[in-house]
Structure formats: C-alpha cells, structure tokens
C-alpha cells in the first residue's frame, strides 16, 4: 500500500493577510507562476492538498 502522503511543505507567515498581500503582489504572482511550473516536475497537483491554518499556543 502506498503512503497517503510522501512529502509535506510548510511555510510560515506573520499573518494570513501577509500571505494574501504577498501572493497578490506582482512579485508574488511571478514567483507563484515559477513555483507552479517547477512543481509540475515532481508534484501531482490533482492529488495534493493545501491548508491555511492558524497556530494557537496552549
């Protein structure tokens, strides 16, 4: 049986708004397009998930 996941990438931002601002900037759009092109070489996006979460310390 194949594992459900074979890799995880984790990226941290100061806030969700910082993430959205960065990804919607011209530089973020250019970087996002380059990453998507490269990821096509080793990631099957049709079988991938992405999550935006917020950390809560107890």
Biopython code that builds the backbone (N, CA, C, O; Angstrom):
import numpy as np
from Bio.PDB.StructureBuilder import StructureBuilder

atoms = [
    (1, "UNK", "N", (0.843, -1.183, 0.000)),
    (1, "UNK", "CA", (0.000, 0.000, 0.000)),
    (1, "UNK", "C", (0.889, 1.247, 0.000)),
    (1, "UNK", "O", (1.858, 1.321, 0.756)),
    (2, "UNK", "N", (0.564, 2.204, -0.830)),
    (2, "UNK", "CA", (1.322, 3.449, -0.892)),
    (2, "UNK", "C", (0.935, 4.365, 0.265)),
    (2, "UNK", "O", (-0.225, 4.374, 0.679)),
    (3, "UNK", "N", (1.873, 5.126, 0.787)),
    (3, "UNK", "CA", (1.538, 6.071, 1.853)),
    (3, "UNK", "C", (0.594, 7.153, 1.334)),
    (3, "UNK", "O", (0.630, 7.508, 0.156)),
    (4, "UNK", "N", (-0.247, 7.671, 2.224)),
    (4, "UNK", "CA", (-1.187, 8.712, 1.822)),
    (4, "UNK", "C", (-0.451, 9.986, 1.415)),
    (4, "UNK", "O", (-0.876, 10.688, 0.498)),
    (5, "UNK", "N", (0.653, 10.281, 2.101)),
    (5, "UNK", "CA", (1.471, 11.442, 1.772)),
    (5, "UNK", "C", (2.922, 10.995, 1.664)),
    (5, "UNK", "O", (3.366, 10.138, 2.429)),
    (6, "UNK", "N", (3.651, 11.557, 0.738)),
    (6, "UNK", "CA", (5.071, 11.233, 0.660)),
    (6, "UNK", "C", (5.930, 12.470, 0.876)),
    (6, "UNK", "O", (7.153, 12.398, 0.756)),
    (7, "UNK", "N", (5.323, 13.582, 1.188)),
    (7, "UNK", "CA", (6.075, 14.798, 1.478)),
    (7, "UNK", "C", (5.159, 15.901, 1.964)),
    (7, "UNK", "O", (3.961, 15.905, 1.681)),
    (8, "UNK", "N", (5.741, 16.842, 2.702)),
    (8, "UNK", "CA", (4.996, 17.975, 3.225)),
    (8, "UNK", "C", (5.869, 19.210, 3.115)),
    (8, "UNK", "O", (7.058, 19.168, 3.431)),
    (9, "UNK", "N", (5.287, 20.300, 2.673)),
    (9, "UNK", "CA", (5.977, 21.591, 2.684)),
    (9, "UNK", "C", (5.255, 22.491, 3.671)),
    (9, "UNK", "O", (4.025, 22.545, 3.695)),
    (10, "UNK", "N", (6.020, 23.187, 4.474)),
    (10, "UNK", "CA", (5.434, 24.075, 5.478)),
    (10, "UNK", "C", (6.030, 25.465, 5.298)),
    (10, "UNK", "O", (7.249, 25.628, 5.238)),
    (11, "UNK", "N", (5.161, 26.456, 5.214)),
    (11, "UNK", "CA", (5.600, 27.841, 5.019)),
    (11, "UNK", "C", (4.906, 28.695, 6.072)),
    (11, "UNK", "O", (3.702, 28.563, 6.293)),
    (12, "UNK", "N", (5.666, 29.564, 6.717)),
    (12, "UNK", "CA", (5.126, 30.410, 7.784)),
    (12, "UNK", "C", (5.071, 31.872, 7.335)),
    (12, "UNK", "O", (5.978, 32.367, 6.666)),
    (13, "UNK", "N", (3.988, 32.550, 7.718)),
    (13, "UNK", "CA", (3.828, 33.986, 7.500)),
    (13, "UNK", "C", (3.383, 34.613, 8.810)),
    (13, "UNK", "O", (2.816, 33.936, 9.669)),
    (14, "UNK", "N", (3.634, 35.886, 8.961)),
    (14, "UNK", "CA", (3.240, 36.579, 10.196)),
    (14, "UNK", "C", (1.732, 36.560, 10.398)),
    (14, "UNK", "O", (1.252, 36.513, 11.530)),
    (15, "UNK", "N", (0.983, 36.597, 9.297)),
    (15, "UNK", "CA", (-0.473, 36.577, 9.378)),
    (15, "UNK", "C", (-1.036, 36.087, 8.051)),
    (15, "UNK", "O", (-0.328, 36.029, 7.046)),
    (16, "UNK", "N", (-2.308, 35.737, 8.060)),
    (16, "UNK", "CA", (-2.963, 35.336, 6.819)),
    (16, "UNK", "C", (-2.982, 36.511, 5.841)),
    (16, "UNK", "O", (-2.835, 36.319, 4.634)),
    (17, "UNK", "N", (-3.162, 37.723, 6.360)),
    (17, "UNK", "CA", (-3.178, 38.906, 5.494)),
    (17, "UNK", "C", (-1.819, 39.122, 4.834)),
    (17, "UNK", "O", (-1.757, 39.519, 3.670)),
    (18, "UNK", "N", (-0.734, 38.866, 5.559)),
    (18, "UNK", "CA", (0.610, 38.978, 4.980)),
    (18, "UNK", "C", (0.780, 37.990, 3.832)),
    (18, "UNK", "O", (1.351, 38.333, 2.797)),
    (19, "UNK", "N", (0.289, 36.772, 4.010)),
    (19, "UNK", "CA", (0.319, 35.773, 2.941)),
    (19, "UNK", "C", (-0.451, 36.273, 1.724)),
    (19, "UNK", "O", (0.064, 36.251, 0.605)),
    (20, "UNK", "N", (-1.683, 36.723, 1.943)),
    (20, "UNK", "CA", (-2.517, 37.179, 0.829)),
    (20, "UNK", "C", (-1.900, 38.384, 0.120)),
    (20, "UNK", "O", (-1.916, 38.458, -1.109)),
    (21, "UNK", "N", (-1.361, 39.321, 0.887)),
    (21, "UNK", "CA", (-0.727, 40.501, 0.290)),
    (21, "UNK", "C", (0.474, 40.095, -0.557)),
    (21, "UNK", "O", (0.657, 40.586, -1.671)),
    (22, "UNK", "N", (1.289, 39.193, -0.014)),
    (22, "UNK", "CA", (2.474, 38.753, -0.738)),
    (22, "UNK", "C", (2.136, 38.010, -2.014)),
    (22, "UNK", "O", (2.759, 38.238, -3.051)),
    (23, "UNK", "N", (1.160, 37.127, -1.948)),
    (23, "UNK", "CA", (0.794, 36.331, -3.124)),
    (23, "UNK", "C", (0.065, 37.154, -4.185)),
    (23, "UNK", "O", (0.064, 36.783, -5.359)),
    (24, "UNK", "N", (-0.549, 38.254, -3.791)),
    (24, "UNK", "CA", (-1.275, 39.071, -4.771)),
    (24, "UNK", "C", (-0.413, 40.195, -5.343)),
    (24, "UNK", "O", (-0.842, 40.886, -6.267)),
    (25, "UNK", "N", (0.794, 40.387, -4.809)),
    (25, "UNK", "CA", (1.691, 41.409, -5.351)),
    (25, "UNK", "C", (2.240, 40.941, -6.702)),
    (25, "UNK", "O", (2.224, 39.743, -6.987)),
    (26, "UNK", "N", (2.720, 41.853, -7.528)),
    (26, "UNK", "CA", (3.313, 41.444, -8.809)),
    (26, "UNK", "C", (4.461, 40.448, -8.628)),
    (26, "UNK", "O", (4.583, 39.491, -9.393)),
    (27, "UNK", "N", (5.298, 40.674, -7.618)),
    (27, "UNK", "CA", (6.410, 39.758, -7.352)),
    (27, "UNK", "C", (5.899, 38.392, -6.916)),
    (27, "UNK", "O", (6.426, 37.361, -7.335)),
    (28, "UNK", "N", (4.860, 38.388, -6.063)),
    (28, "UNK", "CA", (4.280, 37.132, -5.599)),
    (28, "UNK", "C", (3.633, 36.358, -6.734)),
    (28, "UNK", "O", (3.723, 35.131, -6.780)),
    (29, "UNK", "N", (2.989, 37.056, -7.641)),
    (29, "UNK", "CA", (2.373, 36.407, -8.796)),
    (29, "UNK", "C", (3.435, 35.769, -9.688)),
    (29, "UNK", "O", (3.258, 34.655, -10.180)),
    (30, "UNK", "N", (4.535, 36.486, -9.892)),
    (30, "UNK", "CA", (5.626, 35.962, -10.724)),
    (30, "UNK", "C", (6.253, 34.731, -10.066)),
    (30, "UNK", "O", (6.484, 33.719, -10.727)),
    (31, "UNK", "N", (6.524, 34.823, -8.774)),
    (31, "UNK", "CA", (7.096, 33.702, -8.043)),
    (31, "UNK", "C", (6.137, 32.516, -8.030)),
    (31, "UNK", "O", (6.563, 31.378, -8.229)),
    (32, "UNK", "N", (4.855, 32.765, -7.799)),
    (32, "UNK", "CA", (3.868, 31.696, -7.778)),
    (32, "UNK", "C", (3.814, 30.943, -9.103)),
    (32, "UNK", "O", (3.710, 29.717, -9.119)),
    (33, "UNK", "N", (3.884, 31.673, -10.212)),
    (33, "UNK", "CA", (3.867, 31.037, -11.536)),
    (33, "UNK", "C", (5.115, 30.179, -11.740)),
    (33, "UNK", "O", (5.035, 29.077, -12.283)),
    (34, "UNK", "N", (6.268, 30.690, -11.303)),
    (34, "UNK", "CA", (7.519, 29.932, -11.441)),
    (34, "UNK", "C", (7.479, 28.670, -10.573)),
    (34, "UNK", "O", (7.913, 27.605, -11.011)),
    (35, "UNK", "N", (6.965, 28.786, -9.357)),
    (35, "UNK", "CA", (6.862, 27.623, -8.473)),
    (35, "UNK", "C", (5.916, 26.579, -9.049)),
    (35, "UNK", "O", (6.220, 25.386, -9.034)),
    (36, "UNK", "N", (4.779, 27.020, -9.554)),
    (36, "UNK", "CA", (3.816, 26.085, -10.126)),
    (36, "UNK", "C", (4.418, 25.329, -11.305)),
    (36, "UNK", "O", (4.210, 24.124, -11.444)),
    (37, "UNK", "N", (5.160, 26.032, -12.148)),
    (37, "UNK", "CA", (5.813, 25.378, -13.285)),
    (37, "UNK", "C", (6.815, 24.329, -12.808)),
    (37, "UNK", "O", (6.832, 23.209, -13.319)),
    (38, "UNK", "N", (7.649, 24.687, -11.832)),
    (38, "UNK", "CA", (8.647, 23.747, -11.325)),
    (38, "UNK", "C", (7.988, 22.576, -10.609)),
    (38, "UNK", "O", (8.402, 21.431, -10.791)),
    (39, "UNK", "N", (6.971, 22.844, -9.800)),
    (39, "UNK", "CA", (6.291, 21.778, -9.061)),
    (39, "UNK", "C", (5.685, 20.746, -9.994)),
    (39, "UNK", "O", (5.532, 19.585, -9.617)),
    (40, "UNK", "N", (5.340, 21.155, -11.205)),
    (40, "UNK", "CA", (4.796, 20.217, -12.178)),
    (40, "UNK", "C", (5.752, 19.089, -12.511)),
    (40, "UNK", "O", (5.334, 18.062, -13.046)),
    (41, "UNK", "N", (7.034, 19.265, -12.201)),
    (41, "UNK", "CA", (8.037, 18.229, -12.445)),
    (41, "UNK", "C", (8.029, 17.121, -11.393)),
    (41, "UNK", "O", (8.558, 16.037, -11.640)),
    (42, "UNK", "N", (7.440, 17.375, -10.230)),
    (42, "UNK", "CA", (7.512, 16.368, -9.163)),
    (42, "UNK", "C", (6.279, 16.295, -8.267)),
    (42, "UNK", "O", (6.265, 15.511, -7.318)),
    (43, "UNK", "N", (5.250, 17.085, -8.542)),
    (43, "UNK", "CA", (4.037, 17.064, -7.724)),
    (43, "UNK", "C", (2.833, 16.837, -8.628)),
    (43, "UNK", "O", (2.683, 17.498, -9.656)),
    (44, "UNK", "N", (1.987, 15.907, -8.240)),
    (44, "UNK", "CA", (0.712, 15.695, -8.927)),
    (44, "UNK", "C", (-0.324, 16.547, -8.196)),
    (44, "UNK", "O", (-0.896, 16.114, -7.196)),
    (45, "UNK", "N", (-0.561, 17.750, -8.694)),
    (45, "UNK", "CA", (-1.469, 18.672, -8.012)),
    (45, "UNK", "C", (-2.897, 18.140, -7.916)),
    (45, "UNK", "O", (-3.642, 18.539, -7.021)),
    (46, "UNK", "N", (-3.286, 17.250, -8.819)),
    (46, "UNK", "CA", (-4.637, 16.691, -8.752)),
    (46, "UNK", "C", (-4.817, 15.789, -7.530)),
    (46, "UNK", "O", (-5.944, 15.475, -7.147)),
    (47, "UNK", "N", (-3.706, 15.374, -6.923)),
    (47, "UNK", "CA", (-3.763, 14.515, -5.740)),
    (47, "UNK", "C", (-3.177, 15.213, -4.512)),
    (47, "UNK", "O", (-2.845, 14.562, -3.522)),
    (48, "UNK", "N", (-3.053, 16.542, -4.582)),
    (48, "UNK", "CA", (-2.430, 17.304, -3.498)),
    (48, "UNK", "C", (-3.470, 18.141, -2.763)),
    (48, "UNK", "O", (-4.532, 18.460, -3.297)),
    (49, "UNK", "N", (-3.137, 18.484, -1.536)),
    (49, "UNK", "CA", (-3.981, 19.342, -0.707)),
    (49, "UNK", "C", (-3.163, 20.510, -0.195)),
    (49, "UNK", "O", (-1.946, 20.415, -0.042)),
    (50, "UNK", "N", (-3.837, 21.598, 0.063)),
    (50, "UNK", "CA", (-3.201, 22.762, 0.681)),
    (50, "UNK", "C", (-4.102, 23.227, 1.819)),
    (50, "UNK", "O", (-5.327, 23.197, 1.711)),
    (51, "UNK", "N", (-3.483, 23.653, 2.898)),
    (51, "UNK", "CA", (-4.217, 24.099, 4.070)),
    (51, "UNK", "C", (-3.643, 25.419, 4.548)),
    (51, "UNK", "O", (-2.424, 25.589, 4.581)),
    (52, "UNK", "N", (-4.488, 26.338, 4.913)),
    (52, "UNK", "CA", (-4.063, 27.546, 5.613)),
    (52, "UNK", "C", (-4.576, 27.391, 7.042)),
    (52, "UNK", "O", (-5.779, 27.269, 7.273)),
    (53, "UNK", "N", (-3.663, 27.397, 7.980)),
    (53, "UNK", "CA", (-4.024, 27.198, 9.380)),
    (53, "UNK", "C", (-3.481, 28.339, 10.225)),
    (53, "UNK", "O", (-2.595, 29.082, 9.801)),
    (54, "UNK", "N", (-4.021, 28.461, 11.409)),
    (54, "UNK", "CA", (-3.563, 29.465, 12.350)),
    (54, "UNK", "C", (-3.106, 28.749, 13.622)),
    (54, "UNK", "O", (-3.821, 27.917, 14.180)),
    (55, "UNK", "N", (-1.903, 29.093, 14.059)),
    (55, "UNK", "CA", (-1.335, 28.460, 15.243)),
    (55, "UNK", "C", (-1.938, 29.061, 16.512)),
    (55, "UNK", "O", (-2.093, 30.277, 16.626)),
    (56, "UNK", "N", (-2.269, 28.202, 17.447)),
    (56, "UNK", "CA", (-2.753, 28.629, 18.768)),
    (56, "UNK", "C", (-1.887, 27.941, 19.813)),
    (56, "UNK", "O", (-1.814, 26.713, 19.845)),
    (57, "UNK", "N", (-1.237, 28.710, 20.656)),
    (57, "UNK", "CA", (-0.418, 28.126, 21.728)),
    (57, "UNK", "C", (-1.270, 27.920, 22.966)),
    (57, "UNK", "O", (-2.100, 28.757, 23.321)),
    (58, "UNK", "N", (-1.046, 26.789, 23.612)),
    (58, "UNK", "CA", (-1.764, 26.481, 24.853)),
    (58, "UNK", "C", (-0.849, 26.624, 26.024)),
    (58, "UNK", "O", (-1.265, 26.408, 27.162)),
]
sb = StructureBuilder()
sb.init_structure("model")
sb.init_model(0)
sb.init_chain("A")
sb.init_seg("    ")
for serial, (resi, resn, name, xyz) in enumerate(atoms, 1):
    if name == "N":
        sb.init_residue(resn, " ", resi, " ")
    sb.init_atom(name, np.array(xyz, "f"), 0.0, 1.0, " ", f" {name:<3s}", serial, name[0])
structure = sb.get_structure()
